[in-house]
């Protein structure tokens, strides 16, 4: 691949030479990208599933839509497909314990993960975390396979919002909180 200087950019002689990389290099670089910590939930008791993730974002306001990226090996994956619904719960710093539980750090799986926190359902039946910064209850409108993950697009059918909590973020292998500049 040739490196060419574009208008208002550094001359090609000053640009770093690209080097081959592998998946480990990619994972290492991605550790520097901060992400909002959330829990994606699906199913109904006693077959609820959920996982901690940072790969979610808003997609559209017309109609209100979000997307979440879920590893196909995650317990929640197939339940999202079969139920055609999920709830994207954005966590505050007070939810650190839940983030760890739903990431599987304690070895728990499935419905047992819902032993902590207060949960309800909004419209689809997917578990919504009471006290989350925001919860977006979604019907799946698209599922796209991408590498080891599925990108689920969800149309928001209900939501909750709670002001006043500091968001939980994940960067460089650690949980933290953003700080104002």
C-alpha positions in Angstrom: 0.0 0.0 0.0 1.4 3.4 -1.0 1.3 6.2 1.5 0.6 9.5 -0.2 0.4 12.9 1.4 -3.1 14.4 1.2 -3.7 18.2 1.3 -3.0 19.6 4.7 -1.2 16.4 5.8 2.4 15.4 6.6 4.6 14.5 3.7 4.9 10.8 3.0 8.6 10.8 4.2 7.4 11.7 7.7 4.6 9.1 7.9 5.3 5.9 9.9 6.0 2.8 7.9 3.1 0.4 8.3 4.0 -2.9 9.9 2.3 -6.2 9.7 0.2 -7.0 12.8 -1.7 -9.9 14.2 -4.8 -10.4 16.4 -2.8 -9.9 19.6 -1.4 -6.6 18.3 -5.0 -5.5 17.4 -6.3 -6.5 20.9 -3.4 -4.6 22.5 -4.2 -1.5 20.5 -7.9 -1.7 21.2 -7.2 -1.6 25.0 -6.5 2.1 24.5 -10.0 2.7 23.2 -12.3 3.6 26.1 -15.8 2.2 26.1 -19.0 2.8 28.0 -19.7 -0.4 30.1 -23.2 -1.9 29.6 -25.0 -5.1 30.2 -27.1 -6.6 27.4 -29.9 -8.9 28.7 -32.4 -11.1 27.0 -34.9 -13.9 27.8 -37.2 -14.3 30.7 -36.8 -16.1 34.1 -35.6 -18.8 34.5 -34.0 -18.5 31.1 -32.5 -15.1 31.3 -29.0 -14.4 29.9 -26.8 -11.3 29.9 -23.3 -10.2 29.3 -21.1 -7.2 29.9 -20.0 -5.4 26.8 -18.5 -2.1 25.6 -19.5 -2.7 21.9 -22.8 -0.8 21.7 -23.9 2.5 20.3 -26.8 4.6 19.1 -27.6 4.1 15.5 -30.6 6.3 14.5 -33.2 8.5 15.9 -35.7 7.8 13.2 -36.7 5.2 14.2 -34.8 5.2 17.5 -32.3 2.3 17.1 -29.1 1.0 18.7 -26.6 -1.7 17.8 -24.8 -4.1 20.1 -22.1 -6.6 19.1 -22.3 -10.0 20.8 -19.8 -12.8 20.5 -21.5 -15.9 19.1 -20.0 -18.0 21.9 -21.8 -15.9 24.6 -24.7 -17.6 26.4 -27.0 -14.6 25.5 -26.3 -14.8 21.7 -28.8 -17.5 20.8 -31.4 -16.3 23.2 -31.3 -12.8 21.5 -31.8 -14.6 18.1 -34.7 -16.7 19.3 -36.5 -14.1 21.4 -35.8 -11.4 18.9 -35.3 -8.9 21.7 -32.7 -7.5 24.1 -32.3 -4.7 26.6 -29.1 -2.5 26.5 -28.5 -1.3 30.1 -25.9 1.5 30.4 -24.0 1.2 33.8 -23.0 3.7 36.3 -19.9 3.4 38.6 -22.1 1.9 41.3 -22.7 -1.1 39.0 -19.1 -2.3 39.0 -20.0 -5.5 40.8 -22.7 -6.3 38.2 -20.2 -5.5 35.4 -17.8 -8.1 36.8 -20.5 -10.7 37.4 -22.0 -10.3 33.9 -18.5 -10.5 32.4 -18.2 -14.0 33.8 -15.3 -13.2 36.2 -17.0 -15.1 39.0 -17.8 -18.1 36.8 -21.6 -17.6 36.9 -23.7 -18.1 33.8 -27.3 -17.7 32.8 -30.1 -16.8 35.2 -27.8 -16.9 38.3 -26.2 -13.7 37.2 -29.5 -11.9 37.9 -29.2 -12.6 41.7 -27.8 -9.1 42.3 -29.4 -5.9 41.2 -33.0 -5.1 40.8 -34.6 -6.1 37.5 -37.9 -5.5 35.8 -39.2 -5.8 32.2 -40.4 -3.0 30.0 -42.1 -4.0 26.8 -40.3 -7.0 25.2 -39.8 -9.0 28.4 -36.0 -8.7 28.3 -34.6 -7.8 31.8 -34.1 -4.1 32.4 -31.8 -3.0 35.3 -33.6 -0.7 37.7 -31.2 2.2 38.4 -29.2 1.9 35.1 -28.2 5.3 33.6 -30.3 4.3 30.6 -32.0 1.1 29.5 -33.1 0.6 25.9 -35.6 -2.2 25.4 -35.3 -3.3 21.8 -36.8 -5.6 19.2 -34.2 -7.1 16.9 -34.6 -5.8 13.3 -31.3 -7.0 11.9 -28.6 -9.5 12.7 -25.3 -9.3 10.7 -22.5 -11.8 11.2 -19.1 -10.2 11.5 -16.1 -12.3 12.4 -16.6 -13.9 15.8 -19.6 -11.6 16.6 -23.1 -10.8 15.5 -24.1 -7.2 15.2 -27.6 -6.9 16.4 -29.6 -3.8 15.4 -32.5 -3.1 17.8 -35.4 -0.8 17.4 -36.1 0.9 20.7 -39.6 0.2 21.9 -39.2 1.4 25.5 -36.6 3.1 27.6 -35.7 4.4 31.0 -33.3 7.2 32.0 -31.9 8.1 35.4 -29.8 11.2 35.8 -27.1 11.9 38.3 -24.9 8.8 38.0 -21.3 8.8 36.8 -20.9 6.4 33.8 -18.7 3.3 34.1 -16.0 3.0 31.4 -13.4 0.4 30.5 -10.0 1.2 29.2 -6.5 -0.4 29.3 -7.9 -3.5 31.0 -9.5 -1.6 33.9 -12.9 -0.2 34.9 -12.9 3.5 35.6 -14.9 6.7 35.4 -14.5 9.6 33.0 -13.3 12.9 34.3 -14.2 16.3 33.1 -11.6 18.5 31.5 
